[in-house]
Amino acid sequence: MKSEELHQELRQRILNLSGVTERQNAGIHEDAFFIGRTMFMHVHGRGHCDIRLPKSDQERVLAEGKARPHRWAPQTGYVTLTVDDEADLDPAMDLIRMSHHHFAGKQSILRTEHQ
């Protein structure tokens, strides 16, 4: 799969997650993905993914070598991984789903509390 096709496949998989919206060129991020008003991940260039996780998941993922610490904002739970080829899609989506599950759950809790 070519780089552009790989990038489009990754974007489509992310957008297929429940409640996800995309804002292109959101600040320094080429593709930023949101649940409600919360950005839970973004992509720089072709395949450089920064994914925000709860601190406990971040620590476990880093200890297991599934991602690298985020260069600028590790204290906020971000981890970094690169999708270079098709074999990287499923492991990346595992972490993206983990983040999505966490932040989608927080959105559901907020909606329930305000009803």
C-alpha positions as CSV (number, residue, x, y, z in Angstrom):
1,M,0.0,0.0,0.0
2,K,1.4,3.4,-1.0
3,S,1.9,6.1,1.7
4,E,-1.2,8.1,0.6
5,E,-3.4,5.0,0.5
6,L,-2.1,4.0,4.0
7,H,-2.8,7.4,5.4
8,Q,-6.4,7.4,3.9
9,E,-7.0,3.9,5.3
10,L,-5.8,5.0,8.8
11,R,-8.1,8.1,8.6
12,Q,-11.1,6.1,7.5
13,R,-10.6,3.6,10.4
14,I,-10.4,6.4,12.9
15,L,-13.5,8.2,11.4
16,N,-15.4,4.9,11.6
17,L,-15.2,5.0,15.4
18,S,-18.4,6.2,17.1
19,G,-18.7,10.0,17.5
20,V,-15.4,10.9,16.0
21,T,-15.0,14.1,14.0
22,E,-11.9,15.4,12.1
23,R,-10.5,18.9,11.8
24,Q,-7.8,19.2,9.3
25,N,-5.1,21.7,9.9
26,A,-6.1,22.2,13.6
27,G,-3.2,24.2,14.9
28,I,0.1,22.4,14.1
29,H,-1.7,19.1,13.4
30,E,-2.5,18.1,9.9
31,D,-5.4,15.8,10.9
32,A,-6.8,16.1,14.4
33,F,-9.5,13.8,15.6
34,F,-12.1,14.7,18.3
35,I,-14.8,13.2,20.5
36,G,-17.0,16.2,21.3
37,R,-14.6,19.1,21.9
38,T,-11.7,16.8,23.1
39,M,-8.9,16.0,20.7
40,F,-7.9,12.4,21.5
41,M,-5.3,12.0,18.8
42,H,-3.7,13.7,15.8
43,V,-1.5,12.8,12.9
44,H,1.5,14.8,11.6
45,G,2.6,14.1,8.1
46,R,2.0,10.6,6.8
47,G,1.5,8.2,9.7
48,H,3.1,10.0,12.7
49,C,0.4,9.5,15.3
50,D,0.2,11.2,18.6
51,I,-2.4,9.5,20.8
52,R,-3.7,10.7,24.2
53,L,-4.2,8.0,26.8
54,P,-5.1,7.9,30.5
55,K,-1.8,8.0,32.5
56,S,-2.1,4.4,33.7
57,D,-2.5,3.2,30.0
58,Q,0.2,5.5,28.9
59,E,2.7,4.0,31.4
60,R,1.7,0.4,30.5
61,V,1.9,1.1,26.7
62,L,5.4,2.7,27.1
63,A,6.6,-0.1,29.3
64,E,5.4,-2.7,26.8
65,G,7.2,-0.9,24.0
66,K,4.0,-0.4,21.9
67,A,4.8,3.4,21.5
68,R,7.3,6.0,22.3
69,P,6.9,9.0,24.7
70,H,5.5,12.1,23.0
71,R,8.2,14.6,22.3
72,W,6.5,17.7,23.7
73,A,3.6,16.6,25.9
74,P,4.2,13.3,27.6
75,Q,2.8,14.8,30.9
76,T,-0.7,15.0,29.3
77,G,-0.8,11.3,28.4
78,Y,0.3,11.5,24.8
79,V,2.3,8.7,23.2
80,T,3.7,8.5,19.7
81,L,3.9,5.8,17.1
82,T,4.4,5.7,13.3
83,V,2.3,3.9,10.8
84,D,4.9,3.0,8.1
85,D,3.1,0.1,6.5
86,E,0.0,-2.1,6.6
87,A,1.4,-4.2,9.5
88,D,1.4,-1.1,11.7
89,L,-2.4,-0.4,11.2
90,D,-3.8,-2.9,13.6
91,P,-1.4,-2.1,16.5
92,A,-2.0,1.6,16.0
93,M,-5.7,1.1,16.0
94,D,-5.5,-0.8,19.2
95,L,-4.1,2.3,20.9
96,I,-6.4,4.6,19.1
97,R,-9.4,2.5,20.2
98,M,-8.1,2.6,23.8
99,S,-8.0,6.4,23.7
100,H,-11.4,6.6,22.0
101,H,-12.9,4.3,24.6
102,H,-11.6,6.5,27.4
103,F,-12.6,9.8,26.0
104,A,-16.0,8.6,24.6
105,G,-16.7,7.3,28.1
106,K,-16.0,10.7,29.6
107,Q,-18.3,12.3,27.1
108,S,-21.1,9.9,28.0
109,I,-20.6,10.6,31.7
110,L,-20.8,14.3,31.1
111,R,-24.0,14.0,29.1
112,T,-25.6,11.8,31.7
113,E,-24.7,14.1,34.6
114,H,-26.3,17.1,32.8
115,Q,-29.6,15.4,32.0
